């Protein structure tokens, strides 16, 4: 069975299937990548909770940065957010994001 949560015409915020939650990409507000990452991860917490999951149940994360020069600054926030011993499989790359002011987008898959 597939469960879709907060579904619109273009996308669902969460899709659950066989005990796995696929979360839509999250971006954040803020003047720099650290602020945007903190806001993004706060939004991710809300989605994980809504999916019946948590940070400790993350399976995979894909992170897109508008500029890889922000890698260390983003990682400082990310590392503080991920519970010790529960780091997901992760990829990070550079990409043009949907709006020019965006510096980071994070996509998470988690067990639920």
C-alpha positions in Angstrom: 0.0 0.0 0.0 1.2 3.5 -0.8 0.2 6.4 1.5 0.6 10.0 0.3 0.6 12.8 2.8 0.0 16.4 2.0 -0.5 15.8 -1.7 -0.9 18.5 -4.2 -1.1 18.4 -8.0 2.7 18.5 -8.4 4.0 16.5 -5.4 3.4 15.0 -2.0 5.4 16.1 1.0 5.6 12.5 2.2 5.1 9.2 0.4 5.2 6.0 2.6 5.6 2.5 1.2 6.6 -0.7 2.9 7.8 1.0 6.1 9.8 3.6 4.3 9.0 7.4 4.2 10.2 9.4 1.2 10.3 13.1 2.1 10.2 15.9 -0.4 13.1 18.2 -0.6 13.3 20.9 2.0 14.8 24.4 1.8 15.1 27.0 4.5 15.1 30.8 5.1 18.1 32.8 6.1 20.9 35.0 4.9 23.6 32.3 4.9 23.9 28.6 4.4 24.1 27.9 8.1 20.8 29.7 8.8 19.1 28.0 5.8 20.4 24.6 6.8 19.1 25.0 10.4 15.7 26.1 9.1 15.6 23.3 6.5 16.4 20.7 9.2 13.7 22.1 11.5 11.3 21.6 8.6 12.7 18.1 8.1 12.0 17.3 11.8 8.4 18.2 11.3 8.1 16.0 8.2 9.8 13.1 10.0 7.4 13.4 12.9 4.4 13.5 10.6 5.7 10.4 8.8 6.0 8.5 12.1 9.8 8.6 11.9 12.7 10.5 13.4 16.3 11.5 12.9 17.4 8.2 14.3 15.6 6.3 11.5 17.0 8.2 8.5 18.3 5.8 5.8 19.6 8.2 3.2 20.1 12.0 2.7 20.8 13.8 -0.5 22.0 17.4 -0.1 22.3 19.9 -2.9 24.4 23.1 -2.4 24.2 26.1 -4.7 28.0 26.5 -4.1 30.3 23.7 -2.8 32.3 26.5 -1.1 29.5 26.3 1.6 30.2 22.6 2.3 32.0 23.0 5.6 29.5 25.6 6.9 26.5 23.4 6.0 28.3 20.3 7.5 28.8 22.1 10.9 25.0 22.4 11.2 24.3 19.0 9.8 26.7 17.2 12.1 25.2 18.9 15.2 21.7 17.8 14.0 22.3 14.1 13.2 22.2 11.9 16.3 25.5 10.3 17.1 25.6 6.8 15.7 22.6 7.3 13.4 24.2 9.0 10.3 22.4 8.1 7.1 24.0 7.1 3.8 24.6 10.5 2.3 25.5 12.3 -1.0 26.2 16.0 -1.4 26.6 17.8 -4.7 26.3 21.2 -6.3 23.3 22.3 -8.3 21.3 25.3 -9.4 18.4 25.4 -7.0 14.8 26.6 -7.7 15.4 30.2 -6.6 18.6 32.2 -6.7 18.5 33.0 -2.9 18.5 29.3 -2.0 21.8 27.9 -0.8 20.8 24.3 0.3 18.2 21.7 -0.3 18.0 18.4 1.6 16.0 15.3 0.7 15.7 12.5 3.3 14.4 8.9 3.2 13.6 7.2 6.5 12.3 4.1 8.0 8.9 4.5 9.8 
